[in-house]
């Protein structure tokens, strides 16, 4: 799966963990300045990617010319993460990753998004997700109000 600019989607490998961790950290810092300060360093986030993310989720990366641009992680029918490098946003890469995830979610797909993350909310709403529920943030580690969104194949 790919697009006209040569971006391809593939399953992540253990060797991708360092880059995935970097994307995770830089994307969150750039796109969500309201988040509490990062408590983990790059090495700790890399270990989380290796030991938790890649073992509990199916993870795909978007790659162009050998360079990873973003990743998405699916656990069951829950989109746990979809992050892009800040410099490649709004180029269709998030849509490519989301399309790959949706191909593996025939019964639909859910996700959580911070209520303050208006860019992500608009992206998911554009792609047919609807609000199922809202929360005051007591259930996430950032303690920020969030929403549960759901997409069902038509």
LOTORDO-455944 format. One line per field, with one value per atom (N, C-alpha, C, CB): residue in one letter; chain; y, z, x; atom name. Coordinates in steps of 0.1 Angstrom, whole numbers, always signed. Atoms other than C-alpha are relative to their C-alpha. Glycine has a CB too. Example, Ala and Ser with C-alpha at 12.3 -4.5 7.8 and 13.67 -1.06 7.14 Angstrom:
type: a	a	a	a	s	s	s	s
mol: A	A	A	A	A	A	A	A
c2: -12	-45	+12	+0	-11	-11	+11	+5
c3: +0	+78	+0	+12	+0	+71	+8	-14
c1: +9	+123	+9	-10	-9	+137	-8	+4
atom: N	CA	C	CB	N	CA	C	CB
***
This chain:
type: x	x	x	x	x	x	x	x	x	x	x	x	x	x	x	x	x	x	x	x	x	x	x	x	x	x	x	x	x	x	x	x	x	x	x	x	x	x	x	x	x	x	x	x	x	x	x	x	x	x	x	x	x	x	x	x	x	x	x	x	x	x	x	x	x	x	x	x	x	x	x	x	x	x	x	x	x	x	x	x	x	x	x	x	x	x	x	x	x	x	x	x	x	x	x	x	x	x	x	x	x	x	x	x	x	x	x	x	x	x	x	x	x	x	x	x	x	x	x	x	x	x	x	x	x	x	x	x	x	x	x	x	x	x	x	x	x	x	x	x	x	x	x	x	x	x	x	x	x	x	x	x	x	x	x	x	x	x	x	x	x	x	x	x	x	x	x	x	x	x	x	x	x	x	x	x	x	x	x	x	x	x	x	x	x	x	x	x	x	x	x	x	x	x	x	x	x	x	x	x	x	x	x	x	x	x	x	x	x	x	x	x	x	x	x	x	x	x	x	x	x	x	x	x	x	x	x	x	x	x	x	x	x	x	x	x	x	x	x	x	x	x	x	x	x	x	x	x	x	x	x	x	x	x	x	x	x	x	x	x	x	x	x	x	x	x	x	x	x	x	x	x	x	x	x	x	x	x	x	x	x	x	x	x	x	x	x	x	x	x	x	x	x	x	x	x	x	x	x	x	x	x	x	x	x	x	x	x	x	x	x	x	x	x	x	x	x	x	x	x	x	x	x	x	x	x	x	x	x	x	x	x	x	x	x	x	x	x	x	x	x	x	x	x	x	x	x	x	x	x	x	x	x	x	x	x	x	x	x	x	x	x	x	x	x	x	x	x	x	x	x	x	x	x	x	x	x	x	x	x	x	x	x	x	x	x	x	x	x	x	x	x	x	x	x	x	x	x	x	x	x	x	x	x	x	x	x	x	x	x	x	x	x	x	x	x	x	x	x	x	x	x	x	x	x	x	x	x	x	x	x	x	x	x	x	x	x	x	x	x	x	x	x	x	x	x	x	x	x	x	x	x	x	x	x	x	x	x	x	x	x	x	x	x	x	x	x	x	x	x	x	x	x	x	x	x	x	x	x	x	x	x	x	x	x	x	x	x	x	x	x	x	x	x	x	x	x	x	x	x	x	x	x	x	x	x	x	x	x	x	x	x	x	x	x	x	x	x	x	x	x	x	x	x	x	x	x	x	x	x	x	x	x	x	x	x	x	x	x	x	x	x	x	x	x	x	x	x	x	x	x	x	x	x	x	x	x	x	x	x	x	x	x	x	x	x	x	x	x	x	x	x	x	x	x	x	x	x	x	x	x	x	x	x	x	x	x	x	x	x	x	x	x	x	x	x	x	x	x	x	x	x	x	x	x	x	x	x	x	x	x	x	x	x	x	x
mol: A	A	A	A	A	A	A	A	A	A	A	A	A	A	A	A	A	A	A	A	A	A	A	A	A	A	A	A	A	A	A	A	A	A	A	A	A	A	A	A	A	A	A	A	A	A	A	A	A	A	A	A	A	A	A	A	A	A	A	A	A	A	A	A	A	A	A	A	A	A	A	A	A	A	A	A	A	A	A	A	A	A	A	A	A	A	A	A	A	A	A	A	A	A	A	A	A	A	A	A	A	A	A	A	A	A	A	A	A	A	A	A	A	A	A	A	A	A	A	A	A	A	A	A	A	A	A	A	A	A	A	A	A	A	A	A	A	A	A	A	A	A	A	A	A	A	A	A	A	A	A	A	A	A	A	A	A	A	A	A	A	A	A	A	A	A	A	A	A	A	A	A	A	A	A	A	A	A	A	A	A	A	A	A	A	A	A	A	A	A	A	A	A	A	A	A	A	A	A	A	A	A	A	A	A	A	A	A	A	A	A	A	A	A	A	A	A	A	A	A	A	A	A	A	A	A	A	A	A	A	A	A	A	A	A	A	A	A	A	A	A	A	A	A	A	A	A	A	A	A	A	A	A	A	A	A	A	A	A	A	A	A	A	A	A	A	A	A	A	A	A	A	A	A	A	A	A	A	A	A	A	A	A	A	A	A	A	A	A	A	A	A	A	A	A	A	A	A	A	A	A	A	A	A	A	A	A	A	A	A	A	A	A	A	A	A	A	A	A	A	A	A	A	A	A	A	A	A	A	A	A	A	A	A	A	A	A	A	A	A	A	A	A	A	A	A	A	A	A	A	A	A	A	A	A	A	A	A	A	A	A	A	A	A	A	A	A	A	A	A	A	A	A	A	A	A	A	A	A	A	A	A	A	A	A	A	A	A	A	A	A	A	A	A	A	A	A	A	A	A	A	A	A	A	A	A	A	A	A	A	A	A	A	A	A	A	A	A	A	A	A	A	A	A	A	A	A	A	A	A	A	A	A	A	A	A	A	A	A	A	A	A	A	A	A	A	A	A	A	A	A	A	A	A	A	A	A	A	A	A	A	A	A	A	A	A	A	A	A	A	A	A	A	A	A	A	A	A	A	A	A	A	A	A	A	A	A	A	A	A	A	A	A	A	A	A	A	A	A	A	A	A	A	A	A	A	A	A	A	A	A	A	A	A	A	A	A	A	A	A	A	A	A	A	A	A	A	A	A	A	A	A	A	A	A	A	A	A	A	A	A	A	A	A	A	A	A	A	A	A	A	A	A	A	A	A	A	A	A	A	A	A	A	A	A	A	A	A	A	A	A	A	A	A	A	A	A	A	A	A	A	A	A	A	A	A	A	A	A	A	A	A	A	A	A	A	A	A	A	A	A	A	A	A	A	A	A	A	A	A	A	A	A	A	A	A
c2: -12	+0	+12	+0	-13	+35	+11	-3	-11	+67	+5	+12	-5	+87	+5	+10	-6	+103	-11	+10	+10	+69	-5	+4	+4	+66	-14	+10	+14	+29	-3	-10	+5	+13	-14	+2	+14	-18	-2	-2	+3	-36	+4	-16	-4	-23	-12	+9	+10	-43	+5	-4	-3	-44	+11	-12	-10	-24	+14	-4	-13	+5	+7	-1	-5	+10	+14	-9	-13	+39	+12	+0	-11	+59	+2	-4	-1	+51	+9	-14	-7	+64	+15	-5	-14	+96	+7	+1	-6	+102	+2	-9	-1	+95	+13	-12	-11	+121	+13	-2	-13	+148	+4	+0	-3	+146	+5	-13	-4	+148	+14	-10	-13	+178	+11	+0	-11	+197	+2	-4	-1	+189	+2	-12	-1	+189	+7	-14	-8	+217	+0	+14	+0	+214	-13	+1	+12	+180	+3	-11	-2	+177	-2	-9	+2	+178	-15	+7	+14	+146	-5	-1	+5	+124	-11	-6	+11	+98	+5	-12	-4	+102	-9	+0	+7	+88	-15	+5	+14	+56	-7	-1	+6	+49	-2	+9	+1	+55	-11	+14	+11	+32	-13	+2	+12	+5	-3	+0	+2	+10	-5	+13	+4	+7	-15	+8	+13	-25	-10	-1	+10	-42	+0	+3	-1	-30	+1	+11	-4	-14	-11	+13	+10	-40	-14	+0	+13	-69	-1	-4	+0	-59	+5	+8	-6	-41	-5	+15	+1	-46	+14	-7	-13	-16	+1	+4	-3	-1	+13	+0	-12	+25	+5	-2	-6	+49	+3	+13	-1	+49	+6	-13	-5	+69	+1	+15	+1	+63	-4	+14	+5	+43	+7	-2	-9	+70	-2	+14	+2	+63	+14	-8	-13	+92	+1	+5	+1	+80	-14	+7	+14	+50	+0	-6	+2	+36	-14	+1	+13	+9	-4	+2	+6	-13	-11	-5	+11	-34	-4	+4	+4	-54	+9	+0	-9	-29	+15	-2	-13	+1	+5	-1	-7	+25	+7	+10	-5	+31	+12	-11	-11	+55	+2	-3	-3	+73	+14	+2	-12	+98	+2	-1	-3	+115	+10	+7	-10	+134	+14	-2	-13	+171	+6	+10	-7	+181	-7	-1	+6	+157	-1	-15	-1	+165	+6	+8	-5	+173	-3	+15	+5	+153	-13	-2	+13	+123	-12	-2	+11	+101	-6	+4	+5	+99	-8	+12	+7	+89	-14	+8	+13	+61	-10	+2	+8	+48	-4	+7	+3	+50	-10	+13	+10	+32	-14	+5	+13	+4	-6	+1	+5	+1	-4	+11	+4	+1	-13	+12	+12	-27	-12	-1	+11	-48	+1	+0	-2	-37	-1	+14	+1	-51	+3	-14	-3	-46	+14	-10	-14	-10	+3	+3	-5	+10	+10	+5	-10	+30	+6	-6	-7	+55	+10	+7	-11	+80	+11	-5	-13	+116	+10	+5	-11	+145	+10	+7	-10	+170	+12	+4	-12	+198	-3	+3	+3	+180	+2	-15	-3	+198	-5	+15	+5	+189	-15	+2	+14	+152	-3	-8	+2	+154	+3	+9	-3	+171	-10	+14	+11	+145	-12	-4	+12	+116	+2	-5	-3	+133	+0	+13	+0	+139	-14	+7	+14	+101	-8	-5	+7	+92	-5	-12	+4	+88	+9	+1	-7	+98	-1	-5	+1	+106	-10	+14	+9	+78	+4	-14	-4	+92	+10	-13	-10	+119	-3	+15	+3	+117	+12	-13	-12	+141	-2	+2	+3	+125	-9	+13	+8	+104	-14	-3	+13	+73	+0	-7	+0	+85	+6	+9	-4	+91	+15	-8	-14	+127	+8	+5	-6	+134	+12	+5	-11	+155	-6	+4	+5	+153	-5	+12	+6	+130	-5	-12	+4	+115	-14	+10	+13	+80	+2	-12	-1	+80	-14	+10	+14	+51	+2	-7	+1	+43	-14	+3	+13	+16	+0	-2	+2	+3	+1	-13	-1	+13	-10	+14
c3: +0	+0	+0	+12	+1	-9	-7	-6	+8	-27	-10	+10	+11	-56	+3	-8	-4	-37	+4	+10	-4	-30	+15	-2	-14	+6	+0	+8	-1	+15	+14	-5	-14	+45	+1	+2	-3	+60	+15	-5	-14	+93	+6	+2	-7	+118	+5	+13	-5	+129	+12	-11	-12	+161	-2	+7	+3	+144	-2	-13	+2	+139	+14	-7	-13	+177	+3	+11	-3	+181	-8	-3	+8	+152	+4	-15	-5	+164	+13	+2	-12	+198	-2	+10	+4	+183	-5	-10	+5	+163	+10	-12	-11	+193	+8	+9	-9	+214	-7	+6	+7	+188	-5	-12	+5	+174	+12	-6	-12	+209	+4	+11	-5	+218	-10	+1	+10	+185	-1	-13	+3	+181	+13	-7	-12	+218	+11	+4	-10	+237	+14	-5	-13	+265	+8	-3	-7	+275	+12	-9	-11	+309	-5	+12	+4	+306	-1	+9	+3	+292	+13	-12	-11	+321	-3	+10	+5	+300	-10	-5	+10	+280	-12	+6	+13	+245	+3	-10	-3	+259	+6	+9	-6	+281	-9	+12	+10	+253	-10	-7	+9	+230	+7	-3	-7	+256	+1	+15	+0	+259	-14	+3	+13	+221	-2	-11	+2	+221	+9	+4	-9	+252	+1	+14	-1	+251	-14	+9	+13	+218	-10	-5	+11	+194	+5	-4	-5	+216	+2	+13	-2	+223	-11	+13	+11	+191	-13	+1	+13	+154	-4	-10	+2	+143	-15	+9	+14	+108	+0	-9	+2	+96	-14	+3	+14	+67	-3	+0	+4	+49	-14	+2	+13	+20	-1	-2	+2	+6	+12	-5	-11	+36	+13	-3	-12	+61	+5	-4	-7	+86	+3	+13	-2	+86	+11	-13	-10	+110	+3	-5	-4	+127	+5	+10	-6	+137	+7	-11	-7	+163	+3	+14	-2	+165	+10	-14	-10	+195	+0	+14	+2	+187	-10	+14	+9	+172	+5	-1	-5	+191	-6	+16	+5	+173	+12	-11	-12	+201	-2	+6	+3	+184	-15	+5	+14	+151	+1	-9	-1	+150	-12	+13	+12	+122	+5	-11	-2	+122	-3	-10	+2	+126	-14	+10	+13	+93	-12	-3	+11	+72	+2	-2	-2	+85	-12	+13	+11	+60	-14	+2	+13	+32	-4	+0	+3	+32	+7	-15	-7	+53	+11	+5	-10	+82	-6	+8	+7	+58	-5	-12	+4	+44	+11	-7	-11	+78	+5	+12	-4	+88	-9	+1	+10	+56	+3	-14	-2	+64	+13	+2	-13	+100	-3	+10	+2	+87	-8	-8	+7	+63	+9	-10	-10	+94	+11	+6	-10	+113	-7	+7	+8	+94	+8	-5	-8	+123	+6	+12	-5	+129	+8	+8	-7	+148	+10	-11	-10	+180	+3	+13	-4	+194	+11	-12	-10	+222	-5	+14	+4	+215	+11	-14	-9	+238	-5	+4	+5	+236	-5	+12	+4	+232	-14	+10	+13	+201	-12	+1	+10	+176	-14	+0	+13	+146	-2	-1	+1	+154	-1	+12	+1	+160	-14	+11	+13	+127	-10	-4	+9	+109	+1	+4	-2	+124	-4	+14	+5	+118	-15	+6	+15	+82	-6	-5	+5	+79	+6	+5	-3	+92	+15	-8	-14	+130	+7	+7	-8	+154	+15	-4	-15	+191	+6	+6	-8	+213	+14	+0	-14	+247	+3	+8	-4	+265	+15	-1	-13	+297	+6	+0	-7	+323	+1	+14	+0	+319	+12	+1	-11	+350	-4	+10	+4	+329	-9	-8	+8	+310	+9	-13	-9	+324	+0	-4	+1	+313	+9	-14	-7	+333	-7	+14	+8	+304	-6	-11	+6	+291	-14	+0	+13	+262	-5	+1	+7	+238	-6	-11	+7	+224	-13	+8	+13	+187	-6	-10	+6	+165	-15	+7	+14	+128	-3	-8	+4	+113	-15	+7	+14	+78	-6	-4	+6	+56	-11	-6
c1: +8	+0	+9	-10	-8	+13	-7	+13	+6	+7	+10	-4	-8	+21	+13	-8	-13	+50	+10	-2	-9	+65	-1	+14	+2	+52	-6	-8	+5	+46	-3	+11	+4	+29	+5	-15	-5	+45	-1	+15	+0	+44	+13	-2	-12	+69	+8	-4	-9	+99	+6	+10	-7	+118	+11	+6	-11	+146	-6	+7	+6	+121	-3	-13	+4	+116	+6	+4	-6	+141	-7	+15	+7	+125	-14	+1	+14	+90	-1	-7	-1	+99	+2	+11	-3	+114	-13	+11	+12	+82	-10	-5	+10	+60	+3	+1	-3	+78	-1	+14	+0	+83	-14	+10	+13	+48	-9	-7	+8	+32	+4	+1	-5	+54	-4	+15	+3	+47	-15	+5	+15	+9	-8	-4	+8	-2	+8	-3	-7	+15	-6	+3	+7	-11	+3	-15	-3	+2	+9	+6	-10	+20	+14	-4	-14	+58	+3	+10	-4	+73	+8	+9	-6	+83	+10	-10	-9	+102	+10	-8	-10	+134	-1	+14	+1	+140	+3	+9	-4	+156	-12	+12	+11	+126	-12	-5	+11	+101	+4	-3	-5	+122	-3	+15	+2	+120	-15	+5	+15	+82	-5	-7	+3	+80	+3	+7	-5	+100	-8	+15	+6	+85	-15	+6	+15	+49	-7	-4	+7	+38	+1	+5	-2	+54	-5	+14	+4	+43	-15	+7	+14	+7	-9	-4	+7	-3	+6	+1	-5	+0	+4	-10	-5	+21	+4	+11	-4	+24	+8	-12	-7	+49	-2	+15	+0	+47	+15	-9	-15	+81	+1	+7	-3	+94	+15	-6	-15	+129	+8	+5	-7	+138	-1	+14	+1	+128	-14	+3	+13	+100	-6	+1	+6	+75	-11	-6	+11	+48	-3	-12	+4	+33	-14	+9	+14	-1	+0	-11	+1	-8	-14	+8	+14	-39	+1	-5	+2	-49	-14	+5	+14	-80	-7	-8	+7	-104	+3	-15	-3	-88	+13	+2	-11	-65	+7	-4	-6	-41	+9	+9	-9	-17	+0	+14	-3	-13	+7	-14	-8	+15	+9	+9	-9	+35	+11	-8	-10	+67	-7	+13	+6	+57	+2	+5	-3	+73	-7	+15	+7	+52	-15	+5	+15	+17	-6	-3	+8	-10	+5	-1	-5	+5	-7	+15	+7	-19	+6	+0	-7	+4	-9	+14	+9	-20	-12	-5	+11	-48	+5	-5	-5	-26	+1	+14	-1	-19	-14	+8	+14	-56	-6	-8	+6	-66	+5	+3	-6	-42	-6	+15	+6	-56	-15	+0	+14	-92	-1	-7	+0	-84	+1	+11	-1	-76	-10	+14	+11	-107	-14	+2	+13	-137	-12	-1	+12	-161	+0	+0	-1	-151	+12	-12	-12	-125	-4	+10	+2	-125	+14	-6	-12	-100	-3	+7	+2	-95	+8	+5	-7	-85	-3	-5	+2	-80	-9	+14	+10	-108	+7	-10	-8	-82	+6	+10	-7	-67	-9	+6	+10	-89	+5	-3	-4	-67	-2	+15	+3	-69	-15	+6	+14	-106	-6	-7	+5	-112	+5	+6	-5	-90	-9	+15	+8	-110	-14	+1	+14	-144	+0	-4	+0	-134	+0	+13	-1	-127	-11	+13	+12	-161	-2	-1	+2	-156	-10	+14	+10	-183	+3	-14	-2	-182	-10	-3	+8	-194	-1	+7	-1	-184	+10	+3	-10	-166	+4	-5	-5	-145	+7	+9	-7	-131	+15	-6	-15	-96	+4	+7	-4	-96	+5	-12	-4	-90	+13	-11	-12	-59	+11	-1	-11	-24	+3	+12	-2	-24	-10	+0	+11	-56	-6	+5	+7	-70	-13	+10	+13	-106	+3	-9	-2	-108	-14	+9	+12	-134	+3	-4	-1	-140	-7	-6	+6	-146	-1	+8	+2	-159	-3	-12	+2	-158	-6	+12	+6	-180	+0	-14	+0	-175	-15	+6	+14	-205	-2	-2
atom: N	CA	C	CB	N	CA	C	CB	N	CA	C	CB	N	CA	C	CB	N	CA	C	CB	N	CA	C	CB	N	CA	C	CB	N	CA	C	CB	N	CA	C	CB	N	CA	C	CB	N	CA	C	CB	N	CA	C	CB	N	CA	C	CB	N	CA	C	CB	N	CA	C	CB	N	CA	C	CB	N	CA	C	CB	N	CA	C	CB	N	CA	C	CB	N	CA	C	CB	N	CA	C	CB	N	CA	C	CB	N	CA	C	CB	N	CA	C	CB	N	CA	C	CB	N	CA	C	CB	N	CA	C	CB	N	CA	C	CB	N	CA	C	CB	N	CA	C	CB	N	CA	C	CB	N	CA	C	CB	N	CA	C	CB	N	CA	C	CB	N	CA	C	CB	N	CA	C	CB	N	CA	C	CB	N	CA	C	CB	N	CA	C	CB	N	CA	C	CB	N	CA	C	CB	N	CA	C	CB	N	CA	C	CB	N	CA	C	CB	N	CA	C	CB	N	CA	C	CB	N	CA	C	CB	N	CA	C	CB	N	CA	C	CB	N	CA	C	CB	N	CA	C	CB	N	CA	C	CB	N	CA	C	CB	N	CA	C	CB	N	CA	C	CB	N	CA	C	CB	N	CA	C	CB	N	CA	C	CB	N	CA	C	CB	N	CA	C	CB	N	CA	C	CB	N	CA	C	CB	N	CA	C	CB	N	CA	C	CB	N	CA	C	CB	N	CA	C	CB	N	CA	C	CB	N	CA	C	CB	N	CA	C	CB	N	CA	C	CB	N	CA	C	CB	N	CA	C	CB	N	CA	C	CB	N	CA	C	CB	N	CA	C	CB	N	CA	C	CB	N	CA	C	CB	N	CA	C	CB	N	CA	C	CB	N	CA	C	CB	N	CA	C	CB	N	CA	C	CB	N	CA	C	CB	N	CA	C	CB	N	CA	C	CB	N	CA	C	CB	N	CA	C	CB	N	CA	C	CB	N	CA	C	CB	N	CA	C	CB	N	CA	C	CB	N	CA	C	CB	N	CA	C	CB	N	CA	C	CB	N	CA	C	CB	N	CA	C	CB	N	CA	C	CB	N	CA	C	CB	N	CA	C	CB	N	CA	C	CB	N	CA	C	CB	N	CA	C	CB	N	CA	C	CB	N	CA	C	CB	N	CA	C	CB	N	CA	C	CB	N	CA	C	CB	N	CA	C	CB	N	CA	C	CB	N	CA	C	CB	N	CA	C	CB	N	CA	C	CB	N	CA	C	CB	N	CA	C	CB	N	CA	C	CB	N	CA	C	CB	N	CA	C	CB	N	CA	C	CB	N	CA	C	CB	N	CA	C	CB	N	CA	C	CB	N	CA	C	CB	N	CA	C	CB	N	CA	C	CB	N	CA	C	CB	N	CA	C	CB	N	CA	C	CB	N	CA	C	CB	N	CA	C	CB	N	CA	C	CB	N	CA	C	CB	N	CA	C	CB	N	CA	C	CB	N	CA	C	CB	N	CA	C	CB	N	CA	C	CB	N	CA	C	CB	N	CA	C	CB	N	CA	C	CB	N	CA	C	CB	N	CA	C	CB	N	CA	C	CB	N	CA	C	CB	N	CA	C	CB	N	CA	C	CB	N	CA	C	CB	N	CA	C	CB	N	CA	C	CB	N	CA	C	CB	N	CA	C	CB	N	CA	C	CB	N	CA	C	CB	N	CA	C	CB	N	CA	C	CB
***
